Amino acid sequence: MSRHERLLYLAAHPLAYPFLRLVAHAGPVVRVPRLGVVVNDATLAHQVLRDTSAFRKTGPGSSGALWSPVVGSAALLNMEDADHKVMRRKLSGLFTAGYVDDLCDRVLVGPLAVLADRLASGRPVDLVDTTRICAGAVICALVGIDADEATCRRMFAHGEEITAMVRLSTKELSPTQVRTAKRVLGEITSPAAVTYESGDEKTVMGRMRELGLSKDEALGTAAALFLTGTETVATLVPRLIALLCDSGVQGRLADEPDLLDRCIEEALRVTTPSPAMLRSVAEPARIGRMKVRPGERVLIATHNCARAHGHDFDPDRVPPPELNRLWFGSGTHFCIGYPLAMAEIRALARTVTRFAPLRVVRRRYSTGVLIPTYRVLEVARA
């Protein structure tokens, strides 16, 4: 594990991260008092995520219990059984490859042009600020807001304000946190409701209406996409570019056309956008050799599962099939926004690496965040 990646995790979780890594050495499944049953093995993690009868997203200590008071009951990330299947079926045509590419081309053309101009001139660029603007621009497009840079930054900050309430040990939000999160989400759902009513099929809200989602379902889904997808892009891209600079791999990009995509996949494994996932045990079951009881909390330590297959950034490593992009979920709960997130990541990464080799001019680590990230990462042409 690179020194900077380790420091990013320690800055975000100075106590929880060393403890989580210590638990990784205790076995594939371990029961930790007050935390729950921790899964450190990717194969077992996929089994838990795919068994929606025994392991639920609703129930004590689950992700549904965490977010339902904020987003309501029809937000996909907290649904199970027939309701979940119906919603997934409605959303199956939402983020097609062609649509997400067109969306990113349209929404990111301005921010990426500014980024390219600064790098071409040799000036340093703060990739953290740039990716926040880009992620905020996509949020604005999702809910139908025509936004300038300040609005994009504000939209991203709203998502960061909510996710900052959650730590690796959080089981539920306090009443005060719920009220704050609802107030912040109102900045998203209010314009989203207007866009839904307009029915403009060029917008994500309009597309959801055309696909048959009710207004409440569309608003819940928009809130879920906002909560779960905002920081994936904004945290990954600076860390990806830092890994390319620190490892020296960027020197190969010009001669190996497929290398960047391999670097993105390896960076996702190393950085693990979802460091942990939560489930609640609904019926007696087993995870490996361990028996679990109804009401127990299961914490899938996604980061431990990924790091078990290599600590260092190495795009030449063949991805083990048992990982299978675990950080985006598994089975029927695989992330619905995956195509959009990847389209954003590729658009940003391709723009930045056009100017390789790059050097890191300045970096600072963020504290008090759920997903480890840089507070500043300035890069310039070497």
SULLIN-V367499 format. One line per field, one symbol per residue. ss: DSSP state (A for helix, B for strand, O for the rest). phi: phi as a letter, one per 40 degrees, with the letter a starting at -180 (. if undefined). psi: psi as a letter, one per 20 degrees, with the letter a starting at -180 (. if undefined). A space follows every 10 residues. Layout:
BEGIN
ss->???
phi->???
psi->???
END
This chain:
BEGIN
ss->OOAAAAAAAA AAOOOAAAAA AAAAOOOOBB BBOOOBBBBO OAAAAAAAAA OOOOBBOOOO OOAAAAAAAA AOOOOOOOOO AAAAAAAAAA AOOOOOAAAA AAAAAAAAAA AAAAAAAAAA OOOOBBAAAA AAAAAAAAAA AAAOOOOOAA AAAAAAAAAA AAAOOOOOOO OOOOAAAAAA AAAAAAAAAA AAAAAAAAOO OOOAAAAAAA OOOOAAAAAA AAAAAAAAAA AAAAAAAAAA AAAAAAAOAA AAAAAOOOAA AAAAAAAAAA AOOOOOBBBB BOOOBBBOOB BBOOOOBBBB OAAAAAAOOO OOOOOOOOOO OOOOOAAAOO AAAOOOOAAA AAAAAAAAAA AAAOOOOBBB BBBBBOOOOO OOOBBBBBBB BO
phi->.cdccccccc ccbcbccdcc cccdcchcba cbdgbhccbb bccccccccc ccccbbcbhd gcccccbdcc bgcbbgcbbb fccccccccc cdccbcdccc ccccdcccdc dcccdccccc cgccbccccc ccccccccdc cccgbcbcdc cccccccccc cccccbbccc baccdccccc cccccdcccc ccccccccgc cccccccccc chcccccccc ccccccccbd cdccccdccc cccccccgcd cccccbdccc cccccccccc cfdbcabbab cbadabbgcc cbbdgccbbc cdccdcccbh cccacccccc dccffdcbha gcbcdccdcc dccccccccc ccccbccbbc caabccbgbc cdaccaacba cc
psi->pqghgghghh hgmhghghgg hghhiirhpp pppigaoppj pgghghgghi nighoqiqrp jrhghgihig iaimjgikqr bgggggghgh ihjgmrgggh gggggghigg hhggghgghh ijqqpohggg hgggghhhgg hgikpoqagg hggggghggh hghiiprhip hqqrhghggg hggghhhghg hhgghghhjo iiqhghhhgh ijprgggghg gggghgghig igghhgghhg hghgghijhh iihhinhjhg hhhgghhhgg hnhniqqqqp phqprqocip pqqpiqppoo nhggggiikp hqoniipppp higllhijaq bijpphjghg ghgggggggh ggihjqqrqo gqqqqqqkqg pprqhpnpqr p.
END
